[in-house]
Amino acid sequence: MTVDGSLGMLPDARNGDGQGGDVRGNGVRSDDVPGHGIPPPEALDAGAPADPGDGAAVTVSALSLDFPIYHGGSRSLKKTVLSLASNRMGRSRDTDAGTGGHLGTDRTHRVVVRALREVSFTLRSGERLGLVGHNGAGKSTLLRALGGIYEPVAGSVEVLGSVGTLLDPNFGMNLDLTGRENIVLRGRYAGLNGTGIRALEADVEAFASLGPFLDLPVRTYSSGMVVRLGFALSTAAAPQVLLMDEWFMAGDAKFQDKAHRRLETVVRGAEILVLTSHTLEILRSWCTRLIWLEHGAIRMDGTPDEVLAAYAGV
Ligand SMILES: Nc1ncnc2c1ncn2[C@@H]1O[C@H](COP(=O)(O)OP(=O)(O)OP(=O)(O)O)[C@@H](O)[C@H]1O
């Protein structure tokens, strides 16, 4: 079972529980979340927060990841794939369109999108990595593989340290529960005691500014309101390794401003950041290193100045 080690976080991978499996973005499986009967915070005072340990590092070795296409039996798709590649995965002629991963077939002749192809890199404490590349280049897939959400078909991912994810505002959220109940649940999954959960509730309530909606089911929220709640929950504590998709830029202008300030604190607290964005100013100002992905493979790995000059000519 993969239970998050701290708020919005996956467990420390050194416990052997941070990789693979059906982990949702915040270490909470949506099907694990009970619908009712959540004990109040004061009933939980015996618990203690997990110790995230120290010395974060990320090692990715020859990572490949495929998505099977289940209606790939259609003749036109098969014909396209067969005519595109002649026909060994990972050894394409110039078979790729301008967007998307590499289309091919696996050993059982099933059509797959090879979203990542033999990706290798290491990250040490202090590094802030930005991922750039065309639509469908594999940026989000790589983030999710680092978060243990997707399993590699080949190669490996090793993450040392607690992992925090800002990948999808809905991850780990039970839409039938109220915002407040979701906060308590998240606190419980993080191993917080009653005092910790009350502090979390106060922090998220103040930050998300949902007013009376906090006591209504999340399914009644607008998408911006879900972002507010999800963001507030996922940024309530700084993980050692923070994985961030660009959805955090969603929300109205006032919220974006607030979100940016809070994120800066989290990013300062995190030892390693991995961020995807199409916004060049964000990549330049937040990252110390960029990896340019093209059709699932690393095209370039360097400083933001080097990579942006080659990628975007800026
Ligand atoms: N769940 C899925 N099922 C099938 N294919 C998928 C799935 N998720 C991603 N893909 C495919 O994997 C490839 C990489 O997608 P990914 O979302 O990682 O790209 P990205 O670089 O994040 O793109 P964008 O900048 O458009 O968000 C794409 O070709 C996409 O079609």
The ligand as an ORCA input file, in Angstrom:
! r2SCAN-3c Opt
* xyz 0 1
  N      -3.213      7.750    -20.604
  C      -2.678      7.733    -21.817
  N      -3.054      6.796    -22.719
  C      -2.499      6.753    -23.950
  N      -1.555      7.612    -24.383
  C      -1.143      8.544    -23.521
  C      -1.676      8.675    -22.202
  N      -1.071      9.719    -21.588
  C      -0.199     10.224    -22.475
  N      -0.242      9.524    -23.641
  C       0.569      9.753    -24.838
  O       1.933      9.825    -24.423
  C       2.612     10.844    -25.141
  C       3.235     11.799    -24.133
  O       2.183     12.506    -23.467
  P       2.480     13.572    -22.305
  O       1.167     13.906    -21.702
  O       3.540     13.033    -21.425
  O       3.046     14.785    -23.143
  P       3.451     16.265    -22.670
  O       4.853     16.492    -23.137
  O       3.164     16.445    -21.241
  O       2.468     17.114    -23.576
  P       1.727     18.545    -23.351
  O       2.789     19.601    -23.445
  O       0.794     18.590    -24.511
  O       1.027     18.486    -22.023
  C       1.585     11.495    -26.072
  O       1.749     10.940    -27.378
  C       0.247     11.079    -25.509
  O      -0.676     10.880    -26.567
*
